[in-house]
């Protein structure tokens, strides 16, 4: 699992929420509502990059849906620095959307995945502000037909397991309905 075991995270679980689900399952809407209930100073850490027009439109739509009460920090790779910047007096709650895109960015940039996972867990443990993490559950479908896609699927599954073990609450969203898995 990218050099880290689930046992590495059992001690000192952080106060965070992991929201899992498929594409268009309602996970971002659910996570946003949970964060908005925590305070008025809200920070959205965006991992997406507008590499084409369709993605640029998606990003703009998400910004509009969030409204003006959210400050956005773009962090396609350096997620830990963005979380700590948001936690340094700027936020009552932080939402990271999404870990799946962050993982894609790391893989495409040739980053050290194990080190990135470890750094994220350590950052969350030291974060004084509640963090809500959003990730796609991609392992429910067919086996991908190429090496990179299979690695991505495997890494996404390992990352989700690692974080589910580390955080205090996990919710799976399907068809807009939240199902509590932990906490």
N, C-alpha and C positions, 0 to 999 in steps of 0.2 A: 504494500500500500504506500507507494511513494516514500519509502523509508521511515514511516511512522506507524505505530500500532495503535489500536484503539485503547490499549491499556495506558498509553502515554497521556491520555486525556481524562482519565477517570478522576484524578485528584483535582480538587479546586474547580469544580464546574462553574462556569460563568453565568450571569443572569442575562440570557439572551434567548431569542426566539428564532427557530429555523422553520421557514414555511416552504414546504415542498409541494410540487404538483406538476401536471403536464402543461403544455402550451395552451394559453387561453382558458385556464382552469379557474381563474379568479384569485390566484395567490397574491398578486400585487395589490389588488383592491383590498383583500383581507388584511394584508400586512400594513397597508397605509392606514386603514381604520384603527388597527391596534396601536400604531404609533401616534396617531392624532389624539388618542385618549390619554397619552402620557404627558402632554404638555403643548405649549405653543411654539417653542423654538425647535423646529424640525429640520433635520438635515438628511437629504437624499444623496447617497453615494452611488453614482451612475457608472457602470462598467462598460456600457455599450459605446461603440464607435460608429459614427455615420460613414460607413464605407461605400454606401450607395444611396440613391435617392429614396428608395423605399424605407431603408433604415432611418434616414433623416426624418422622414414623415412619422415613423413610429415614435422616435425620440420626442419630436415636437408634440405629438398627441399625448404622450405620457406626461410631459411638462404641463400641458393645459389641464389635464385631468387632476393633477396634484394641486394646482392652484398656487396662489402667491405666498401662502404660509410656509412653503418649503424652500430652503436654500439648497442648491444643487452643487455638489462637488463631483467633477468628472475624474474617475480613477480607473482607467482601463487595465493598468498593471499594478500600480503602487497603492493597493487597497489599504494596507496597514497605516500608511502615512495619512491617508484621507480620513480614516476612522479616528485616529488620534487627534488630528486637527479639528474635527467636528466635536470631539469630546472635551476639548480644552476651553470650556466655558461658552461654547456656541450653541449647544443643543441640549434639549430635554430628552430627545430620542433620535436615534440614527437608523435609517433604513438602507440596506445594501441591495441593489437590484441590478444585475443578478450575478450570483456566483458562477452560473453556467457560462455566461459570457466572459467573466473574468478568467475562468479556466481556459476557454478557447483562446483568449488573448495571450495567456501565459504559454500555452502550447505553441502557438504560431510565432511567438517571439523567442522560443527556445529557452525559456526561463527554467530554473531549477524548481520543479513542482513540489518536491518534498520540503524544500526550504520554505517555499511560499505557504504551504499548508501549516507548517510549524509556526511560522511568523504570524499567520492569521490567528491561530489558537492562542498564542501568547498575547497578541494585541487585544483580543477579546477578553482574556482573563484580566488584563490590566485596565480595561476600559471602565470608567466610572459612570458611564451613561448606558442605558439599555440599547442594545443593538438588535435589530430585526434583520435576518438574512433570508434572502429569497433564492431558491434554486429549483431548477427543473429536475424532475425524476425522469431520466432518459433510458433507464434500464428495463423498461417494461415491454419494449418492442422487439423487433427482429435483430439478429446479429448483423452488424454493419458489414459491408462487403470490402472494406479496405482497412489497412493497418492503422492509419491515423484516426479514422472514425471509431475503430474498436478501442484504441488507446483512450480516446476522448470519453467514450462510454464507460470504460473501466475506471478512469480517473474521477469522473463525475460521481460514480457510485461510491468510490473510496472516500472522496471528499464529503459526500453527504453522510456516510457512516461516521466519519471522524467527527464532524460537527454535531450530528445527532447525539453522539456519546458525550460531547463536551458541553452543550448548551442545557439550559434548565427546562426548555419547552420545545416540542416539535409538533407541528400541525401539518397535516396533508390536506390539500384542497383539491376536490374533484367536483366539476359541474357547479362551482361556486359555493360548495358546501364544505366547511372545515370539519376535519376529523382529527381529534387530539390523539397523538401517538405517544406523547411523553409530557409529563408535568401537569 
